[in-house]
Amino acid sequence: MPSVITSTRPDVVAFVEAAANRLTGGNRTEVIAFAMRWLLEQESRAGSLFGAHPGAAKIREDVDLTAPVLQDELDAETGKEIER
């Protein structure tokens, strides 16, 4: 695997230099790595996340999503244990 990537296109070089100065204090290698990580992350998150995107679920106004789900005390909390 190569350890050096060369680009001689002036627009690409200028873009990398500008991004490096703005984002990483001039570290060109880190800005390229940052861009590649971001691109790969965007690709991996393409599509629905099992309905977990804005507008996927409608919640009534009277529903409190932060309220406890279990109303009864758990056996571990009361000291009661189930014998098997």
VEXDREN-2710 file (C-alpha; in Angstrom, 1 decimal):
% VEXDREN-2710
k/r/px/py/pz
1/MET/0.0/0.0/0.0
2/PRO/1.4/3.4/-0.9
3/SER/2.4/5.8/1.9
4/VAL/2.4/8.9/-0.3
5/ILE/-0.4/10.4/-2.4
6/THR/0.6/13.1/-4.9
7/SER/-1.7/15.6/-6.5
8/THR/-0.4/18.2/-8.9
9/ARG/-3.7/19.8/-9.7
10/PRO/-3.4/23.4/-8.5
11/ASP/-7.1/23.7/-7.4
12/VAL/-6.8/20.5/-5.3
13/VAL/-3.5/21.6/-3.7
14/ALA/-5.0/25.0/-2.9
15/PHE/-8.1/23.5/-1.4
16/VAL/-6.1/21.1/0.8
17/GLU/-3.9/23.9/1.9
18/ALA/-6.8/26.2/2.8
19/ALA/-8.6/23.4/4.7
20/ALA/-5.5/22.4/6.5
21/ASN/-4.9/26.0/7.6
22/ARG/-8.4/26.4/8.7
23/LEU/-9.1/23.1/10.4
24/THR/-5.8/21.6/11.6
25/GLY/-3.3/24.4/11.9
26/GLY/-1.6/23.5/8.7
27/ASN/-1.4/19.7/9.0
28/ARG/-2.2/18.5/5.5
29/THR/-2.1/14.8/6.4
30/GLU/-4.6/15.2/9.2
31/VAL/-7.0/17.3/7.0
32/ILE/-7.0/14.6/4.4
33/ALA/-7.6/11.9/7.0
34/PHE/-10.4/14.0/8.5
35/ALA/-12.0/14.3/5.1
36/MET/-11.7/10.6/4.3
37/ARG/-13.2/9.6/7.7
38/TRP/-16.1/12.0/7.2
39/LEU/-16.8/10.6/3.7
40/LEU/-16.8/7.1/4.9
41/GLU/-19.1/8.0/7.8
42/GLN/-21.5/9.6/5.4
43/GLU/-21.5/6.5/3.3
44/SER/-22.1/4.2/6.2
45/ARG/-25.1/6.2/7.4
46/ALA/-26.9/6.3/4.1
47/GLY/-30.5/5.2/4.4
48/SER/-32.9/4.7/7.2
49/LEU/-31.7/4.0/10.7
50/PHE/-34.7/1.8/11.6
51/GLY/-37.0/4.8/11.6
52/ALA/-34.6/6.9/13.7
53/HIS/-34.7/10.0/11.5
54/PRO/-36.6/13.3/12.0
55/GLY/-40.3/12.9/11.4
56/ALA/-40.2/9.1/11.6
57/ALA/-42.4/8.9/14.7
58/LYS/-45.3/11.1/15.8
59/ILE/-45.7/11.4/19.6
60/ARG/-48.8/12.8/21.1
61/GLU/-48.4/15.9/23.3
62/ASP/-49.6/14.1/26.4
63/VAL/-46.9/11.4/26.2
64/ASP/-43.8/11.9/28.4
65/LEU/-40.9/9.9/26.9
66/THR/-38.8/10.6/30.0
67/ALA/-41.3/9.0/32.4
68/PRO/-40.4/5.6/33.9
69/VAL/-41.8/2.7/31.9
70/LEU/-42.1/0.2/34.8
71/GLN/-44.5/1.2/37.5
72/ASP/-44.0/-1.8/39.7
73/GLU/-40.9/-2.2/41.9
74/LEU/-38.5/-4.7/40.5
75/ASP/-37.8/-7.8/42.6
76/ALA/-34.2/-6.8/42.9
77/GLU/-35.3/-3.5/44.4
78/THR/-37.7/-5.0/47.0
79/GLY/-35.4/-7.9/48.1
80/LYS/-37.9/-10.4/46.8
81/GLU/-36.2/-13.0/44.6
82/ILE/-37.7/-15.6/42.3
83/GLU/-36.7/-19.2/43.2
84/ARG/-36.3/-21.5/40.3
END
